Every structure is written in C-alpha cells, then in structure tokens.
C-alpha cells in the first residue's frame, strides 16, 4: 500500500536562484546588515546610475535570500509545534497589514 505524505509536514522551497555571490552562506543578521548598507548607499544619491543599478540588484538578491531564510525558520517552528495539542498557528502573511 503506498504511503501518503504527511499533510502537516511543510514543504521546503529550494534556495532562491540568482543570489549574490556568497549570499547562500549568510545568516539573516548579516543579510539585514548588508541590506541596510545597500539602502544607505542608494539613498545617499552619490552613486552613478550603473553603480546604483548594481547596488539595487544586490539589494533585491539579499531581500530574496532573507525572505527565503525567514520562510525556512517559519517552517521549522510550525514543524516543532505540529505535535503539540495546543498549537498556536502563525498568522498568515499579510494578515497584520490589513
């Protein structure tokens, strides 16, 4: 008899492609620091257009990697809470924005 997958087990998305060089090993704190630095550089207005575009691309890659890492953390928390009787569901994305 074929085994049906556990519906409680979240699926793990692959690492986002196109991440900046070396971003795949960075932790969330480092990503946030680098992202803040990129934002400061862009807001400074001193970069030539090509440099600003490169920084913007780096920022997009860092943001995607950070989101991916946060999704992984959320999945791990959900898995840890899945076996508890009093599971506290995490709010759906965007629920606090309404």
Residue, then its C-alpha position, 0 to 999 in steps of 0.5 A: x500500500x503506498x504511503x501518503x505524505x504527511x499533510x502537516x509536514x511543510x514543504x521546503x522551497x529550494x534556495x532562491x536562484x540568482x543570489x549574490x555571490x556568497x549570499x547562500x552562506x549568510x545568516x539573516x543578521x548579516x543579510x539585514x546588515x548588508x541590506x541596510x548598507x545597500x539602502x544607505x548607499x542608494x539613498x545617499x544619491x552619490x552613486x552613478x546610475x550603473x553603480x546604483x543599478x548594481x547596488x539595487x540588484x544586490x539589494x533585491x538578491x539579499x531581500x530574496x535570500x532573507x525572505x527565503x531564510x525567514x520562510x525556512x525558520x517559519x517552517x521549522x517552528x510550525x514543524x516543532x509545534x505540529x505535535x503539540x495539542x495546543x498549537x498556536x498557528x502563525x498568522x498568515x502573511x499579510x494578515x497584520x497589514x490589513 
